[in-house]
Amino acid sequence: MSDLRRVEDVLWEIPADARADMRVPARVFADSELVEAIGADGSLEQLCNVATLPGVTDAVLAMPDVHQGYGFPVGGVAATEVEGGVVSPGGVGYDINCGVRLLAAPIGAEELGERRVTLVHEISRSVPAGAGRDSPSGLAGPRLDAVLVDGPRALVDRGGIGTAEDLELTESGGRLDGADPAALSERARERGGGQLGTLGSGNHFVEIERVDEVHDREAAEAFGLREGQVTVLIHSGSRGLGHQVCTDFVKRMDAALGRHGIRLPDRQLSCAPIRSAEGRDYLAAMAAAANFAWANRHTIAHRVRGAIARAVGEPVAQGTHQVYDVAHNVAKVERHGGRELCVHRKGATRAFPPGSADIPERYRGVGQPVFIPGSMGTASYVLAGRYRAMEQSFGTVCHGAGRQLSRTAARKRVKGAELRRTLEEAGITVRSASNRGLAEEAPFAYKEVDKVVEVVERAGLAVRVARLRPIGVVKG
Amino acid sequence: MPYRWIEHTGELELELEASSARGIFEAGFKAMRELMSDGEGGRRLEVPVRVVGTDRAALLADWLGELAFLGEARGLIPDRLSMLELDEGGLRGAVQGRQGDPPHLVKGATYHRLRFEPVGEGWRARVVLDV
């Protein structure tokens, strides 16, 4: 896009007057190389579309892992005024509260040795992938309502699943206020109730890793991480339940746009004033779906601990602690610069700095943990939020490496079976229900995670704490 | 083929062409059948479907979303459309197939870049599917 100009070392801007319908500028965190890749798909046009939303404030933002999505780009951030602004389900995405949870085991990769193969196998047996509609942890009726209102707390209090410490070490304590099960359609309940504790498909995974390098010793110590240690990264979300909430509200808000006098360049940006009936109902349903997603990752983590107990031993399972759990598809009402804003993060992660009252007390000296999964076979990163993120990005950083190749293009370049062999030869044990799905998630389909993280650090939004290398993957 | 897949970085984009509006919905069914037909199936099912929509473009997205829902929630691997009627409020149809475990590739259909328009003597539509 010709209006894109560099305003800082790794910050680019399309001014608000680039298009008559933009209300605020569009800003992109990237270096020269990434900005070229970003300009090659439709993500900048999508970002400018987001800048037209009523009540959008300051600037809309693209993280360095941004890529073309639908409505919002994936890796997009937009804040709207609570008074007079809108909420857009497309700004959260279909997989409400898709996110990442990191567990750290009390043993090193060398000590785990070849038992990693058994561990991968045990995890793949105990965490259903694909549609997963008949999960043994499936819920309905009042038990599902309890999870929708209280998230994983309902599982800890009533089912003895996980611990109170897991809740403390989860973003927002694993519970968004204002969740209302009555705001969900019957179809959303039908679709998601049977899926609690399941991985799903697409880019979801459970990955066993080794802490490959520690970059910030103080923060790593606070997070309970040390070089060589075995960790487990869980990536999943609210499954069909969240998907149906988004589907229902995109449709309902699309039908009400005329009544609210809203014109949009893309119907997937369908939105409604936060204070309208549609806006209130969506936020109540979205909160319920977000709580379900935290309960889903919580249940998966419980099963992973069970798999660790079977493969490595009960003491190792008992000593496996949760580092943190972060959402990367959610809208939250937060205070920024003395204003109450609805911050939409779609494929973007909250990254609050040291001292924030919104992060666990034990991490307030070093900042909020943030997890950036790379592609299969490459590194993932643990970061810690920094103050500049509050000034520059509503306390937000990236969420992954970001796709650069379409799924079709990835499949044309490699067969699933061939990729599986390559990964095994590199010492990564792989379990995947589908060779097609495996090929679509090939490492070369993604940008270089090292470069994405470097940009985040150069922009001052977060610092690198540790790098993780995969040794086993269970793919959704 | 009454449909073709378009390159999209993160998702699947579908272009449909037909000589009638009804044909677009049939072509959409065929495209979804291609994506969902790999799974093993058991007993045969016929599921009646009613989809309502404010306009044809939204109706198309909702129709494809309905097929994805039937696959995910009810395990329907669709193979035949035994009835399809368009009326003012939406569409009515009956989908036949086997009950099983269809590939969970597509989770729904979006309103992004949604198009449904007359072209020459026929119709063309575009829809982005959520993967």
Interface residues (C-beta under 8 A of the other chain):
Chain A: D41 G42 S43 H67 Q68 G69 Y70 G71 V74 G90 Y94 G130 A131 R133 R187 E190 R191 G200 S201 G202 G240 H243 Q244 T247 V250 K251 D254 A255 D266 R267 Q268 S270 R403 Q404 L405 S406 R407 T408 A409 S434 R436 G437
Chain B: W5 E7 H8 T9 G10 E11 L12 T54 A57 A58 D62 G65 F69 G71 E72 A73 G75 D101 P102 P103 H104 L105 K107 G108 T110 Y111 H112 R113 L114 V128 D130 V131
